[in-house]
């Protein structure tokens, strides 16, 4: 349960602190006093509403399963929402995203908003029906079915992909073969493009280089004259001889390279460079072209093996279909047997809530993730979409009452906003009694304008305004009499209204 709630700076609220009790907690007060804002702020503490308070904080006493979020459980866990430049969330002073806060909190707190059909979704109705089946077989069947159905769905998806491929496999094979052949025709080698560009560079300067070498070789015509001069001057000529020999070797090597270029087919080099350039323009580099070719080769192998793969998958799909069909039939049989008692028990609450009897039908539908069953609820032959809001809310309460029968010691927290709106006194009292029953397993927060539900509360808070500021305070017995009398007779409270309110509270207190 939520033991304490603190709110600071949100719309008309400045500072409020509520010490909360277990059971049914009622909030009442004049219209516009801030009751819905208060409820919304409590929800925002847990990431279940946008909120907007500078600070709202809730202390709860249940054990949280926060290991997956890096949150350590404490004796009293503190959920907090803070808004400065942006809204941030914390659990026990550890920061947590709103998404994770909502995910963690949703296991413990439920807000029943208007026309929320989640309780009547087929998945949830089947889960409720299954929970009432005493045989352990249903759990074994569901676990096996769920595992096999996921596998069945995956196999079906792969088969669909193969069938789609087969429709265009001839075209795909032709394209892959064409792409491979195009690269094979050029047969590129890694680094070849750089070597060819170097040859092209040498060819472009061959003639000019030959002339320069010829002019440079004229120096050797004066070699003998220089040697004689050095000798006459009695200067050692070894340095000159070495220099000339090294120069001669370099020029001879360069000449040989240029002579080798005579054997190069210039047109062939240029064509090869252009072919390699076309590959690089398309694939980015020779390395990438070769990788692309390898991928296409693997595609061809896949296309050639696709029939074998398809046959294996079809066999697996048939096997799985038999398995899940058998399990679905077994689940349907168990559900069908449990349906009569489920309908009877639900109608017990339906009768208490002054509703028309409901009919529940178990229909067969194509295999899905929950079997082949559709659980459909009809209120006296009226579809749920057509029933009034008051009837819809009471029907949800009946479903919750059924759920509470299998809930653990604490079912968590329920947040209800004016669930008894637009109901007669008799109908409102019926809602109050069912909520009272639910409050044995849930801590329930409810906003009410009706004396019947308000009188059933274990704890009663009055939300009121003084000027522009909203306040909340817990009411004692006499104050509750006055507030319920106000609901009955309006701002001008009559003695008759006070007497009726007191009798109502005392009668309900005896029941409690």
C-alpha positions as CSV (number, residue, x, y, z in Angstrom):
1,X,0.0,0.0,0.0
2,X,0.9,3.7,-0.3
3,X,1.6,4.8,3.3
4,X,2.5,8.5,2.6
5,X,2.1,11.0,-0.2
6,X,3.6,14.4,-0.5
7,X,2.9,17.1,-3.1
8,X,4.6,20.4,-3.7
9,X,3.7,23.2,-6.1
10,X,1.2,21.9,-8.6
11,X,-1.5,24.1,-9.9
12,X,-3.6,25.2,-6.9
13,X,-1.7,22.9,-4.5
14,X,1.2,24.4,-2.6
15,X,2.2,21.8,0.1
16,X,0.2,18.8,1.2
17,X,1.1,15.6,3.0
18,X,-1.2,12.6,3.4
19,X,-0.7,9.7,5.7
20,X,-2.7,6.9,4.2
21,X,-4.3,3.8,5.5
22,X,-5.1,0.5,3.9
23,X,-8.6,-0.3,2.5
24,X,-10.9,2.1,0.9
25,X,-9.7,5.7,0.8
26,X,-12.3,8.2,-0.3
27,X,-11.7,11.8,-1.6
28,X,-14.6,14.1,-1.7
29,X,-15.2,17.9,-2.1
30,X,-16.8,20.5,-4.2
31,X,-16.4,20.5,-7.9
32,X,-13.2,22.3,-9.0
33,X,-11.5,21.8,-5.7
34,X,-8.7,19.8,-7.2
35,X,-9.6,16.1,-6.5
36,X,-8.7,14.9,-10.0
37,X,-5.5,16.9,-9.9
38,X,-4.6,15.2,-6.7
39,X,-5.3,11.8,-8.1
40,X,-3.3,12.6,-11.2
41,X,-0.4,13.7,-9.0
42,X,-0.4,10.4,-7.1
43,X,-0.3,8.6,-10.5
44,X,2.5,10.8,-11.8
45,X,4.7,9.7,-8.8
46,X,4.8,6.3,-10.4
47,X,5.2,7.4,-14.0
48,X,1.6,6.6,-14.8
49,X,0.6,10.2,-15.6
50,X,2.4,13.3,-17.0
51,X,1.8,15.4,-13.9
52,X,3.6,18.7,-13.5
53,X,4.4,19.1,-9.8
54,X,7.7,20.5,-8.6
55,X,7.8,17.5,-6.4
56,X,5.5,14.6,-5.6
57,X,6.6,11.6,-3.5
58,X,5.0,8.3,-2.4
59,X,6.2,5.9,0.2
60,X,5.1,2.3,-0.3
61,X,5.6,-0.8,1.7
62,X,5.5,-3.5,-0.9
63,X,8.6,-5.3,-2.2
64,X,9.6,-4.0,-5.6
65,X,11.1,-6.2,-8.2
66,X,13.7,-3.7,-9.3
67,X,16.7,-5.9,-10.0
68,X,16.3,-5.6,-13.8
69,X,16.4,-1.8,-13.3
70,X,19.3,-1.6,-10.9
71,X,17.0,-0.7,-8.0
72,X,17.5,-2.2,-4.5
73,X,14.5,-3.0,-2.4
74,X,14.2,-1.3,1.0
75,X,11.8,-1.7,4.0
76,X,10.1,1.5,2.8
77,X,10.5,2.3,-0.9
78,X,10.2,5.9,-2.0
79,X,9.0,6.8,-5.5
80,X,9.6,10.4,-6.5
81,X,8.9,12.7,-9.4
82,X,10.8,16.1,-9.6
83,X,10.3,18.8,-12.1
84,X,12.8,21.6,-12.7
85,X,13.9,22.2,-16.3
86,X,12.5,18.7,-17.0
87,X,10.7,15.9,-15.3
88,X,12.8,13.3,-13.6
89,X,12.0,10.1,-11.7
90,X,13.7,8.4,-8.8
91,X,13.2,5.2,-6.7
92,X,15.1,5.2,-3.4
93,X,17.1,8.2,-4.7
94,X,18.2,6.2,-7.7
95,X,17.4,7.8,-11.1
96,X,15.1,5.8,-13.4
97,X,13.5,6.6,-16.8
98,X,9.8,7.3,-16.9
99,X,9.4,4.2,-19.2
100,X,11.0,1.9,-16.6
101,X,9.2,3.6,-13.7
102,X,5.9,3.0,-15.4
103,X,6.9,-0.6,-16.3
104,X,7.9,-1.3,-12.7
105,X,4.9,0.4,-11.1
106,X,2.2,-1.0,-13.4
107,X,2.6,-4.4,-11.6
108,X,1.3,-2.8,-8.4
109,X,-0.9,0.2,-9.3
110,X,-3.9,0.2,-11.7
111,X,-5.8,3.3,-12.8
112,X,-9.3,2.6,-14.0
113,X,-10.0,5.4,-16.5
114,X,-13.3,5.9,-18.3
115,X,-14.0,3.4,-21.0
116,X,-10.8,1.4,-20.5
117,X,-11.5,-1.9,-22.3
118,X,-8.3,-3.6,-21.2
119,X,-10.2,-5.8,-18.7
120,X,-12.3,-7.1,-21.5
121,X,-9.5,-7.8,-24.0
122,X,-9.6,-11.5,-24.9
123,X,-6.1,-12.1,-23.5
124,X,-7.1,-10.8,-20.1
125,X,-10.4,-12.5,-20.0
126,X,-8.8,-15.9,-20.9
127,X,-6.1,-15.4,-18.2
128,X,-8.9,-14.8,-15.7
129,X,-10.8,-17.9,-16.8
130,X,-7.7,-20.0,-16.8
131,X,-6.8,-18.8,-13.3
132,X,-10.0,-20.4,-12.1
133,X,-9.2,-23.9,-13.6
134,X,-8.0,-26.0,-10.7
135,X,-6.2,-28.6,-12.9
136,X,-2.4,-28.1,-13.2
137,X,-2.8,-29.3,-16.7
138,X,-3.8,-25.8,-18.0
139,X,-0.5,-24.3,-16.9
140,X,1.5,-27.1,-18.6
141,X,-0.6,-26.8,-21.8
142,X,-0.2,-23.0,-21.9
143,X,3.5,-23.0,-21.4
144,X,4.0,-25.7,-24.1
145,X,1.5,-24.0,-26.5
146,X,3.2,-20.6,-26.1
147,X,6.7,-22.0,-26.8
148,X,5.5,-24.0,-29.8
149,X,3.4,-21.2,-31.2
150,X,6.3,-18.8,-31.2
151,X,8.4,-21.4,-33.0
152,X,5.5,-22.1,-35.4
153,X,5.2,-18.3,-36.2
154,X,8.9,-18.1,-36.9
155,X,8.8,-21.1,-39.2
156,X,5.8,-19.7,-41.0
157,X,7.5,-16.4,-41.5
158,X,10.6,-18.1,-43.0
159,X,8.4,-20.1,-45.3
160,X,6.6,-17.0,-46.5
161,X,10.0,-15.3,-47.2
162,X,11.1,-18.4,-49.2
163,X,7.8,-18.5,-51.1
164,X,8.2,-14.8,-52.0
165,X,11.7,-15.5,-53.1
166,X,10.6,-18.4,-55.3
167,X,8.2,-16.2,-57.2
168,X,11.2,-14.2,-58.5
169,X,14.0,-16.7,-58.0
170,X,14.7,-17.1,-61.7
171,X,15.1,-13.3,-62.0
172,X,17.3,-13.2,-58.8
173,X,19.5,-16.0,-60.0
174,X,20.0,-14.4,-63.4
175,X,20.8,-11.1,-61.8
176,X,23.3,-12.7,-59.4
177,X,25.0,-14.6,-62.2
178,X,25.2,-11.5,-64.4
179,X,26.8,-9.5,-61.5
180,X,29.3,-12.3,-60.9
181,X,30.2,-12.6,-64.6
182,X,30.6,-8.8,-64.9
183,X,33.3,-8.8,-62.2
184,X,34.9,-12.1,-63.5
185,X,35.2,-10.6,-67.0
186,X,37.4,-7.9,-65.6
187,X,39.1,-10.3,-63.1
188,X,40.5,-7.5,-60.9
189,X,43.5,-8.0,-58.6
190,X,44.0,-6.1,-55.4
191,X,46.6,-3.3,-56.0
192,X,46.5,-3.7,-59.8
193,X,44.9,-0.3,-60.3
194,X,47.7,1.5,-58.5
195,X,50.4,-0.3,-60.5
196,X,48.7,0.5,-63.8
197,X,48.4,4.2,-62.8
198,X,52.1,4.2,-62.1
199,X,52.8,2.7,-65.6
200,X,50.6,5.3,-67.2
201,X,52.5,8.0,-65.4
202,X,55.8,6.7,-66.6
203,X,54.5,6.4,-70.2
204,X,53.3,10.0,-70.2
205,X,56.8,11.3,-69.4
206,X,58.8,8.7,-71.4
207,X,59.8,10.9,-74.3
208,X,60.7,13.9,-72.2
209,X,62.7,11.6,-69.8
210,X,64.6,10.1,-72.8
211,X,65.7,13.5,-74.0
212,X,66.8,14.6,-70.6
213,X,68.9,11.4,-70.2
214,X,70.5,11.9,-73.6
215,X,71.5,15.4,-72.7
216,X,72.8,14.3,-69.3
217,X,75.0,11.6,-70.9
218,X,77.1,14.3,-72.6
219,X,78.9,14.7,-69.3
220,X,80.8,11.5,-69.9
221,X,82.5,13.1,-73.0
222,X,84.5,15.3,-70.6
223,X,85.3,12.5,-68.1
224,X,88.8,11.9,-69.5
225,X,89.6,15.7,-69.6
226,X,88.6,16.1,-66.0
227,X,90.7,13.1,-64.9
228,X,93.8,14.5,-66.6
229,X,93.2,17.9,-65.0
230,X,92.9,16.3,-61.5
231,X,96.1,14.3,-62.1
232,X,98.0,17.5,-63.2
233,X,96.9,19.2,-60.1
234,X,98.0,16.2,-58.1
235,X,94.4,15.8,-56.7
236,X,93.1,12.3,-55.9
237,X,90.5,11.5,-58.6
238,X,88.8,8.6,-56.8
239,X,85.9,10.8,-55.6
240,X,85.2,11.9,-59.2
241,X,85.4,8.4,-60.6
242,X,83.0,7.1,-58.0
243,X,80.5,9.9,-58.6
244,X,80.6,9.3,-62.4
245,X,80.2,5.6,-62.0
246,X,77.1,6.1,-59.7
247,X,75.6,8.5,-62.1
248,X,76.2,6.2,-65.0
249,X,74.5,3.3,-63.1
250,X,71.4,5.5,-62.4
251,X,71.1,6.7,-66.0
252,X,71.5,3.1,-67.3
253,X,68.8,1.9,-65.0
254,X,66.4,4.7,-66.1
255,X,67.2,4.0,-69.7
256,X,66.5,0.3,-69.2
257,X,63.1,1.1,-67.6
258,X,62.2,3.4,-70.5
259,X,63.3,0.7,-73.0
260,X,61.0,-1.8,-71.2
261,X,58.1,0.6,-71.7
262,X,58.5,0.1,-75.5
263,X,57.1,-3.3,-75.0
264,X,53.9,-2.0,-73.2
265,X,50.7,-1.7,-75.2
266,X,49.5,1.8,-74.2
267,X,46.0,1.2,-75.5
268,X,45.7,-2.0,-73.5
269,X,46.9,-0.2,-70.3
270,X,44.4,2.6,-70.8
271,X,41.5,0.2,-71.4
272,X,42.4,-1.8,-68.3
273,X,42.5,1.3,-66.2
274,X,39.1,2.3,-67.5
275,X,37.7,-1.1,-66.8
276,X,39.0,-1.1,-63.2
277,X,37.8,2.5,-62.8
278,X,34.2,1.4,-63.8
279,X,34.3,-1.2,-61.0
280,X,35.6,1.3,-58.5
281,X,32.9,3.8,-59.5
282,X,30.2,1.2,-58.9
283,X,31.5,-0.6,-55.8
284,X,33.9,1.9,-54.2
285,X,37.1,-0.1,-54.5
286,X,38.4,-3.4,-56.0
287,X,38.3,-4.9,-52.5
288,X,34.6,-4.0,-52.2
289,X,33.9,-5.4,-55.7
290,X,35.4,-8.7,-54.7
291,X,33.4,-8.8,-51.5
292,X,30.2,-8.0,-53.5
293,X,31.1,-10.9,-55.8
294,X,31.5,-13.3,-52.9
295,X,28.1,-12.2,-51.5
296,X,26.5,-12.9,-54.9
297,X,28.1,-16.4,-55.0
298,X,26.6,-17.1,-51.5
299,X,23.2,-15.9,-52.8
300,X,23.4,-18.3,-55.7
301,X,24.2,-21.1,-53.3
302,X,21.2,-20.1,-51.2
303,X,18.9,-20.1,-54.3
304,X,20.2,-23.5,-55.3
305,X,19.5,-24.9,-51.8
306,X,16.2,-23.2,-51.2
307,X,14.0,-26.1,-52.2
308,X,15.8,-28.3,-49.6
309,X,15.3,-25.6,-46.9
310,X,11.7,-25.2,-47.9
311,X,10.9,-28.9,-47.6
312,X,12.5,-29.0,-44.1
313,X,10.5,-26.0,-42.9
314,X,7.2,-27.4,-44.3
315,X,7.8,-30.6,-42.4
316,X,8.6,-28.6,-39.2
317,X,5.5,-26.4,-39.7
318,X,3.2,-29.5,-40.1
319,X,4.6,-31.0,-36.9
320,X,4.2,-27.8,-34.9
321,X,0.7,-27.3,-36.2
322,X,-0.4,-30.7,-35.0
323,X,1.2,-30.0,-31.6
324,X,-0.4,-26.5,-31.1
325,X,-3.8,-27.7,-32.4
326,X,-3.9,-30.6,-30.0
327,X,-2.9,-28.3,-27.1
328,X,-5.4,-25.6,-28.2
329,X,-8.2,-28.2,-28.2
330,X,-7.2,-29.4,-24.8
331,X,-7.2,-25.8,-23.5
332,X,-10.6,-25.2,-25.1
333,X,-12.0,-28.3,-23.4
334,X,-10.7,-27.2,-19.9
335,X,-12.0,-23.6,-20.5
336,X,-15.4,-24.8,-21.6
337,X,-15.7,-26.9,-18.4
338,X,-14.8,-23.9,-16.2
339,X,-17.0,-21.4,-18.1
340,X,-20.3,-22.4,-16.3
341,X,-19.0,-21.7,-12.8
342,X,-17.2,-18.5,-14.0
343,X,-20.4,-17.2,-15.5
344,X,-22.3,-18.1,-12.4
345,X,-19.8,-16.4,-10.1
346,X,-19.6,-13.3,-12.2
347,X,-23.4,-13.0,-12.3
348,X,-23.4,-13.1,-8.5
349,X,-21.5,-9.8,-8.5
350,X,-23.5,-8.6,-11.4
351,X,-26.7,-9.1,-9.4
352,X,-25.2,-7.3,-6.4
353,X,-24.5,-4.3,-8.7
354,X,-28.1,-4.2,-10.0
355,X,-27.0,-5.1,-13.5
356,X,-28.7,-7.2,-16.0
357,X,-27.4,-10.8,-16.3
358,X,-24.4,-11.3,-18.4
359,X,-23.9,-14.0,-21.0
360,X,-20.4,-15.4,-21.7
361,X,-19.7,-17.4,-24.8
362,X,-16.5,-19.3,-25.7
363,X,-16.1,-19.0,-29.5
364,X,-13.6,-20.7,-31.7
365,X,-11.3,-18.5,-33.8
366,X,-8.2,-19.1,-35.9
367,X,-5.1,-20.2,-33.8
368,X,-3.5,-17.2,-32.1
369,X,-1.0,-16.6,-29.3
370,X,-3.6,-17.6,-26.7
371,X,-5.1,-20.7,-28.4
372,X,-8.2,-20.8,-30.5
373,X,-10.7,-19.3,-28.0
374,X,-12.5,-16.0,-27.9
375,X,-14.3,-15.2,-24.7
376,X,-17.1,-12.8,-25.4
377,X,-19.2,-11.0,-22.7
378,X,-22.6,-9.6,-23.5
379,X,-24.8,-7.7,-21.0
380,X,-28.4,-8.9,-21.6
381,X,-27.7,-9.3,-25.3
382,X,-26.2,-5.8,-25.5
383,X,-22.6,-5.5,-26.8
384,X,-20.1,-3.8,-24.4
385,X,-19.7,-0.9,-26.8
386,X,-23.4,-0.1,-26.5
387,X,-23.8,-0.2,-22.7
388,X,-24.0,3.0,-20.6
389,X,-20.9,4.3,-18.7
390,X,-22.5,3.4,-15.4
391,X,-23.2,-0.2,-16.5
392,X,-19.7,-0.5,-18.0
393,X,-18.0,0.7,-14.8
394,X,-20.1,-1.7,-12.7
395,X,-19.3,-4.6,-15.0
396,X,-15.6,-3.8,-14.6
397,X,-16.0,-3.9,-10.9
398,X,-17.6,-7.3,-11.1
399,X,-14.5,-8.5,-13.2
400,X,-12.2,-7.0,-10.6
401,X,-14.1,-8.7,-7.8
402,X,-13.6,-12.1,-9.5
403,X,-9.9,-11.3,-9.9
404,X,-9.6,-10.4,-6.2
405,X,-10.7,-13.9,-5.3
406,X,-7.4,-15.3,-6.7
407,X,-5.2,-12.3,-5.7
408,X,-2.5,-12.7,-3.2
409,X,-2.6,-11.1,0.2
410,X,-2.2,-7.7,-1.4
411,X,-3.4,-7.1,-4.9
412,X,-1.9,-3.7,-5.0
413,X,-3.5,-0.3,-5.5
414,X,-6.6,0.7,-7.5
415,X,-7.2,4.3,-8.5
416,X,-10.8,5.1,-9.4
417,X,-12.2,8.5,-10.5
418,X,-15.9,9.0,-9.9
419,X,-16.8,5.4,-10.6
420,X,-20.2,5.9,-9.1
421,X,-21.1,9.0,-11.2
422,X,-24.6,9.2,-12.6
423,X,-25.8,6.2,-10.5
424,X,-28.9,6.0,-8.4
425,X,-28.5,5.7,-4.6
426,X,-29.2,2.0,-4.7
427,X,-26.7,1.5,-7.5
428,X,-24.1,3.6,-5.8
429,X,-24.5,1.6,-2.6
430,X,-24.0,-1.6,-4.6
431,X,-20.8,-0.2,-6.0
432,X,-19.7,0.8,-2.5
433,X,-20.2,-2.7,-1.2
434,X,-18.2,-4.3,-4.0
435,X,-15.4,-1.8,-3.5
436,X,-15.5,-2.6,0.2
437,X,-15.1,-6.3,-0.7
438,X,-12.2,-5.4,-3.0
439,X,-10.5,-3.3,-0.4
440,X,-9.8,-6.5,1.6
441,X,-7.1,-7.3,-1.1
442,X,-6.5,-3.8,-2.6
443,X,-5.8,-0.3,-1.3
444,X,-8.4,1.7,-3.3
445,X,-8.4,5.4,-3.9
446,X,-11.7,6.7,-5.1
447,X,-13.2,10.1,-5.9
448,X,-16.9,10.3,-5.1
449,X,-19.8,12.7,-5.0
450,X,-22.2,10.1,-3.7
451,X,-22.9,9.7,0.0
452,X,-23.3,5.9,-0.2
453,X,-19.7,5.2,-1.4
454,X,-18.2,8.0,0.7
455,X,-19.8,6.5,3.8
456,X,-18.1,3.1,3.1
457,X,-14.6,4.6,3.2
458,X,-12.0,3.4,5.8
459,X,-10.4,6.8,5.4
460,X,-12.0,10.0,4.1
461,X,-10.2,13.1,2.8
462,X,-11.8,16.4,2.0
463,X,-10.3,18.4,-0.8
464,X,-11.3,22.0,-0.6
465,X,-10.2,25.5,-1.6
466,X,-9.4,28.6,0.4
467,X,-9.2,31.4,-2.2
468,X,-7.1,30.1,-5.0
469,X,-5.2,27.5,-3.0
470,X,-6.3,23.8,-2.6
471,X,-6.0,21.9,0.7
472,X,-6.6,18.3,1.8
473,X,-7.4,17.1,5.2
474,X,-8.5,13.8,6.8
475,X,-12.0,14.0,8.4
476,X,-13.1,12.6,11.7
477,X,-16.5,11.1,12.3
478,X,-18.3,14.3,12.9
479,X,-16.6,16.0,10.0
480,X,-17.6,13.1,7.7
481,X,-21.2,13.5,8.8
482,X,-21.1,17.2,7.7
483,X,-19.4,16.4,4.4
484,X,-21.8,13.6,3.5
485,X,-24.7,15.9,4.5
486,X,-23.4,18.5,2.1
487,X,-23.5,15.8,-0.7
488,X,-27.1,15.1,0.2
489,X,-28.5,18.6,0.6
490,X,-25.9,21.0,-0.9
491,X,-24.3,23.9,0.8
492,X,-27.3,24.6,3.0
493,X,-27.0,21.5,5.2
494,X,-30.3,20.5,6.7
495,X,-30.8,18.6,10.0
496,X,-32.5,15.8,8.0
497,X,-29.4,15.5,5.8
498,X,-27.1,15.3,8.9
499,X,-29.3,12.7,10.5
500,X,-29.3,10.6,7.3
501,X,-25.5,11.0,7.0
502,X,-24.9,9.9,10.6
503,X,-27.2,6.9,10.2
504,X,-25.5,6.0,7.0
505,X,-22.0,6.2,8.6
506,X,-23.0,4.3,11.7
507,X,-24.7,1.6,9.7
508,X,-21.7,1.1,7.5
509,X,-19.3,1.3,10.5
510,X,-21.3,-1.6,12.0
511,X,-20.8,-3.5,8.7
512,X,-17.1,-2.7,8.8
